[in-house]
Amino acid sequence: MEKPIPVSQPFLSDKEERYVLDAVRSGWVSSKGAYIDRFEQGFADYCGVKFAIAVSNGTTGLHLALAALGIGQGYEVIVPDLTFIATANAVAYTGAKPVLVDIDPDTLGMSVDAARGAITPRTKAIMPVHLYGHPADMDPLRDLAREHNLRLIEDAAEAHGATYRGVRVGGLGDCGVFSFYGNKIITTGEGGMLTTNDPELNRRARILRDHAMDPSRRYWHLELGYNYRMTNIQAALGVAQLEQIDAFLQRRTDIAQWYRQYVDTSNSVRLNHQAVWATSAYWMICLEVDWFNASLRDKFMAFLAARGIDSRPYFHTISEMGLYQAGDNPIAAAKSVIGVNLPTYFELTEADVRRVAEAVNQGLRVLSSQAAA
Ligand SMILES: *Cc1c(COP(=O)(O)O)cnc(C)c1O
């Protein structure tokens, strides 16, 4: 069989090796050290925000953001139904209730109308997700948040460097949260970052990240806090990755272009939508086939797997898993069974994409005759 093509793969060069080795040799292997400061400052500059707070992963970053904003028991936070489970779980960790709403069929981001319809007197925040690297429509969401005095938190875990009306994500609401898991746009192994322009939120998040220790009195803890710190070793990886992010994003844009060139989209097949007001980070190539159902989609992924090509299904809707309240979100439900993510990573070549596209086209031909029968 030809060489296997994974769905995702980190790009780690000798730069990462050098910086990590440097961190190890410096002795600063825990959560103090020069790389932490460099990574936080570099990431803040990159996102065009005043503050960036490095954390242990994206999930703890989301929880920290919510906690620092004072969200807890008795409150509701609106989140989209089609996302990674961490978005809703982070809300639940605070004691607040995640309220799951439908998505926009093009951007796959939170539907503004659905969010408006879900606001109650208990609603405290809206947390849109820039799913698969495409920004949610932030201006109307910001207007909605202002109108109802709600906090606006971007789950930007999948969208480093994506832009909304020319502005990078992460500073479009009260705060943004990024993930540096191994399959994200840049990685620190595990890791995350909270971004904000709000000095008070920055101050609170830094205190809560460190067990709410009083900054002027050691081992005096002001309230219930957490250990959500990032290590200097992780940050060394992060600094190296951040220095290459422009090339990473350019390659992802090229990859999207290659898929558009080689995948046959004539038979109700769609690739990533990109709104006129956005540039996607193309975290994952998205293939949607209108005539798919869950079983045809599984057969399609097995067809690719037999040819050495890894793929992954769209997320399940959160409401269908029973952890949270059942939701009636038809667009999210429909998308979750017709969507497949195709290989998207820095070292994927045009020839690789052509090979994937040929398998995709062939698989869709075989299955469409089955679907018609
Ligand atoms: C990856 C991801 C997270 C969580 O990040 P971790 O670093 O894995 O904890 C949160 N939200 C979304 C949308 C994600 O894709």
Ligand as a Chemical Component Dictionary entry (heavy atoms), coordinates in Angstrom:
data_LIG
# 
_chem_comp.id                   LIG 
_chem_comp.type                 NON-POLYMER 
_chem_comp.pdbx_formal_charge   0 
_chem_comp.three_letter_code    LIG 
# 
loop_
_chem_comp_atom.comp_id 
_chem_comp_atom.atom_id 
_chem_comp_atom.alt_atom_id 
_chem_comp_atom.type_symbol 
_chem_comp_atom.charge 
_chem_comp_atom.model_Cartn_x 
_chem_comp_atom.model_Cartn_y 
_chem_comp_atom.model_Cartn_z 
_chem_comp_atom.pdbx_ordinal 
LIG C1 C1 C 0 -9.147  21.546 21.031 1  
LIG C2 C2 C 0 -10.352 22.303 21.452 2  
LIG C3 C3 C 0 -10.567 22.714 22.770 3  
LIG C4 C4 C 0 -9.771  22.238 23.941 4  
LIG O1 O1 O 0 -8.439  22.315 23.848 5  
LIG P1 P1 P 0 -7.483  21.297 24.644 6  
LIG O2 O2 O 0 -6.162  21.983 24.541 7  
LIG O3 O3 O 0 -7.541  19.999 23.927 8  
LIG O4 O4 O 0 -7.971  21.207 26.047 9  
LIG C5 C5 C 0 -11.644 23.539 23.038 10 
LIG N1 N1 N 0 -12.505 23.907 22.080 11 
LIG C6 C6 C 0 -12.360 23.502 20.816 12 
LIG C7 C7 C 0 -13.351 23.968 19.801 13 
LIG C8 C8 C 0 -11.300 22.670 20.459 14 
LIG O5 O5 O 0 -11.180 22.240 19.200 15 
# 
loop_
_chem_comp_bond.comp_id 
_chem_comp_bond.atom_id_1 
_chem_comp_bond.atom_id_2 
_chem_comp_bond.value_order 
_chem_comp_bond.pdbx_ordinal 
LIG C1 C2 SING 1  
LIG C2 C3 SING 2  
LIG C2 C8 DOUB 3  
LIG C3 C4 SING 4  
LIG C3 C5 DOUB 5  
LIG C4 O1 SING 6  
LIG O1 P1 SING 7  
LIG P1 O2 DOUB 8  
LIG P1 O3 SING 9  
LIG P1 O4 SING 10 
LIG C5 N1 SING 11 
LIG N1 C6 DOUB 12 
LIG C6 C7 SING 13 
LIG C6 C8 SING 14 
LIG C8 O5 SING 15 
# 
